[in-house]
Amino acid sequence: MPMSDAFKKRLSRILPDIAETFGTPFHIYDETGICDTCDRLNAAFASLKGFREYFAVKALPNPAIMTTLKQNGFGFDCSSVPELVLARKIGSAGEDIMFTSNNTCTAQFQTAMDHGGSILNLDDLSLIQKLPGVPELICFRYNPGPERSGNHIIGNPVEAKYGLTRDQLYSAYDTAVRMGVKRFGIHTMLASNELNYTYMVETADMLLNVISDLHQKLSIQFEFINIGGGLGIPYAPDDTAFDLAAMAQGVTQSLDQFKKASGWVPRLYMESGRFITGPHGVLVTTVINHKQIYRNYVGVDASMSALMRPGLYGAYHHVHIHGKEHLPAVGPVDVVGGLCENNDKFAIQRPLPETCEGDFVVIHDTGAHGQSMGFNYNGHLRPKELMLKKDGSVVLIRRAETMADYFATLEFEPRILPAP
């Protein structure tokens, strides 16, 4: 179910005060809900020694949120140098960070290996040559191609730009051994927003099969398998929630069987983002206009620059009108922003109660891939971010962008390459 009743209750009673204090639009995140999900995830895999979640920073790159996750024992999955720097700024270092980049250059790897390093997760065999040195621990990303199907978001693995083939894996780890690498891990990422827990169990089984084969051929043991993220959340009211307990039971059984057969067992790593923070954030925006032509439109003061998923993917985000949740719907409306793009819509032909200018529209499940996918097309500026703390206070954790921010990259010392 979108947005928990507990979060809705905590937010609803103070929403007008928040809007008056900070102004709309804003993303607001529920610290209580995030910590509860952290506890559930850690508890589900508590029997697995060394289990660790590496939060996918791309989902919600905010240091206040990341600090909360770090306090819950999480590491961070980073796919760019700025994400790497952000993780280090909150005190993470070394094997607290997994650097899972693609199409990477030597300078980026150098940054990843500086200041205590990080786990290097290489996306291609050719990237070994881009390393500025020999790391103690190395990981490669596996793409099984036609052996597995992806899902509707991440697509067919055969068409994905990520990872190595099965044959390439042998060459990659063999080369790493010859270079002097002493420790090894393996990674894959095959699904996004997957609600079927068996897919994740099958992914763990796949990696266990691969490392068993590599162990026999190369006599190396793997310290960990990273089954990626992709655990889904129920965006729509009739979606079924992901069965975390069943997944944990299945993966644990697979690891136990592997240990009995092999005499050793890797640690389990994951890199969920959406599952951790997605349901615990909402975008609050204010109704500013109404328009009736061939359809009825409700115009709000946010645009898809604050939430790109509906326009980019046609993704569903549940919507409610603050204070009018129990009023009858008056007919379908499109909830729209102000961009000069027809896909700038948060909801399409959605039955909602009648709205008035000044009403607060609450768009659910924006705690992942909301603010982080924002952009500045049409000169629209990204909104502020707030956190609803456990004690009921609300703090600003990112200010809204300003016109000065927008024009900052146009302020520079002139540089000219003279004509020959």
JOKA-V803482 format. One record per helix or strand of 2 or more residues. SS is the DSSP state (alpha for helix, beta for strand). FROM is the first residue (numbers start at 1). LEN is the number of residues. If there is no record, write none. Layout:
ss,from,len
SS,FROM,LEN
SS,FROM,LEN
//
This chain:
ss,from,len
alpha,5,8
alpha,15,8
beta,26,5
alpha,31,14
beta,52,5
alpha,57,3
alpha,63,9
beta,75,4
alpha,81,9
beta,94,7
alpha,106,8
beta,118,5
alpha,125,6
beta,137,6
alpha,145,3
alpha,157,3
alpha,166,14
beta,183,5
alpha,197,22
beta,224,3
alpha,244,19
beta,267,4
alpha,274,7
beta,281,12
beta,296,5
alpha,309,5
beta,319,3
beta,332,5
beta,345,7
beta,360,4
alpha,371,3
alpha,377,3
beta,384,5
beta,394,5
alpha,403,8
//
